[in-house]
Amino acid sequence: MPIAGIKYEKNVRGVATHVRIDLKRYGNNEILEDFLDGMEAESLRGGETITLDELIQKQNKKRHIK
């Protein structure tokens, strides 16, 4: 059963590989926002990290705060 505003794209073998979501229809959906936030967080896994103190020092230096 098709869902309005949601389209599944399939490869030549008929396997669903992509989902298109109409953001005009679902863009303000909290569940979708949580999903996308989780995907972004997952993409950053294993990346560079800094301590809170290092962040504060960098921001203070950037803003010329002593």
C-alpha positions in Angstrom: 0.0 0.0 0.0 1.6 3.3 -1.1 2.0 6.1 1.4 1.4 9.6 0.1 4.7 11.6 0.1 6.9 8.5 0.5 8.5 6.8 -2.5 10.8 3.8 -2.5 13.4 3.5 -5.2 14.6 0.1 -6.2 17.7 -1.1 -8.0 17.6 -3.3 -11.1 17.0 -6.4 -9.0 13.9 -4.8 -7.4 15.5 -4.3 -4.0 14.6 -1.1 -2.3 17.7 1.0 -1.9 16.4 4.6 -1.3 13.5 6.3 0.3 12.2 9.7 -0.9 10.3 11.7 1.7 8.3 14.8 0.7 9.6 17.3 3.2 6.8 19.7 2.4 4.5 17.1 3.8 6.7 15.5 6.5 9.4 18.1 7.2 8.0 19.2 10.5 7.7 15.6 11.8 9.5 15.1 15.1 10.1 11.4 14.5 11.7 12.2 11.1 13.9 14.9 12.8 15.0 12.4 15.5 15.9 9.8 12.8 17.9 12.3 10.8 19.7 13.5 14.0 20.6 9.9 14.8 21.9 9.4 11.3 24.1 12.5 11.6 25.4 11.4 15.0 26.2 8.0 13.6 28.1 9.5 10.7 30.3 11.3 13.2 31.1 8.2 15.3 34.8 7.7 15.7 35.6 11.3 14.7 37.7 13.8 16.5 36.6 14.7 20.0 37.6 17.4 22.4 36.9 18.0 26.1 34.4 20.6 27.3 37.3 22.6 28.7 39.0 22.6 25.3 35.8 23.7 23.6 35.4 26.6 26.1 39.0 27.7 25.6 38.6 27.6 21.8 35.4 29.6 21.9 36.8 32.1 24.4 39.9 32.6 22.2 37.6 33.0 19.1 35.6 35.7 20.9 38.6 37.3 22.5 37.4 36.5 26.0 40.0 36.0 28.7 
